Amino acid sequence: MLLKDRKFPIPGLGKSIRDAIFNSSDANEVYQKLHKLQAGVNKYWIDINRLEIDNYLKYGTLPFTLQYTQEPLMYAQIEQTLTNILSKDISQLSKFDTSTMSKLSQILYAVAGSSITSLTRLSKTFDLAINTLIDVFEVFEKSEMLLRIYPHGSHFGQVRKPSKYLFVSPAYRSMFYNLIGSTYSYDNYKGQLLEDAVGLYLYRLLGLRFGASLTYDNAEGGADFIVSVDDKKIPIEVGYGEKDFSQVSRTMKSINGAYAFSVSPSRLKYSEAKSAISVPLSYFLLI
């Protein structure tokens, strides 16, 4: 919005939201702090069309798309950007043979369909040695196309359990759904774009803090993310629609979490019984 409409952020608001979410002692304190910031959040969004949030998730995390008015042109340019990364940057970061290089785009397309990635299954699908596939994903990380989220637990557990791979820019996942013959509508995959965006925000924020980590709960029905910072563990659930905190509640019990929250377009609310808060997307995007 800053680049598109010269809409400047409200000074100090983002920092206050971050402080409320990550530096509170319990869920009630998070809720009280965020409730006090409601006027500032409303002031920022009052003259912004809420469809801009969808536009941001679909392609706005790559600002060069602002110069286009038609989505097909945007996705064509995103595809070209991805092609350039695969053909130029990755060729400099790796020594893959021609056969492996020809499969990189297909591997990313497979990731776009499911964030929890079994390298063993992909190895069979693409007829690649598991060690080669591990190298491929390491290069995807180095080139900042994918963000790897390890399963929560010991280092040994992290190695033997599948990691979650998110796109650093949700625009890449959106491009695959819009250009590569997918029949899915936006409503079918927007939750995955939101998870990409939340993962990016958390990764960038935690990258500035020593000793912080970002993982996920690999148990069935577990939390999408677990933020560990200052000896405090915070499960996070991401999605659309009203949340009943079922995912984060299960994870809270298993990891002895301090409090939990969900990120969705729903309203700000607090559950004392589950020690959880629903953080509206309109708040979270301002951090």
Secondary structure, 3 states (H helix, E strand, C coil): CHHHHCCCCCCCHHHHHHHHHHCCCCHHHHHHHHHHCHHHHHHHHCCCCCHHHHHHHHHHCCHHHHHCCCHHHHHHHHHHHHHHHHHHHHHHHCCCCHHHHCCHHHHHHHHHHCCEECHHHHHHHCCCCHHHHHHHHHHHHHCCCEEEEEECCCHHHHHHCCEEEEECCHHHHHHHHHHCCCCCCHHHHHHHHHHHHHHHHHHHHHCCCCCCEEEECCCCCCCCEEEEECCEEEEEEECCCCCCCHHHHHHHHHHCCCCEEEEECCCCEEECCCCEEEEEHHHHCCC
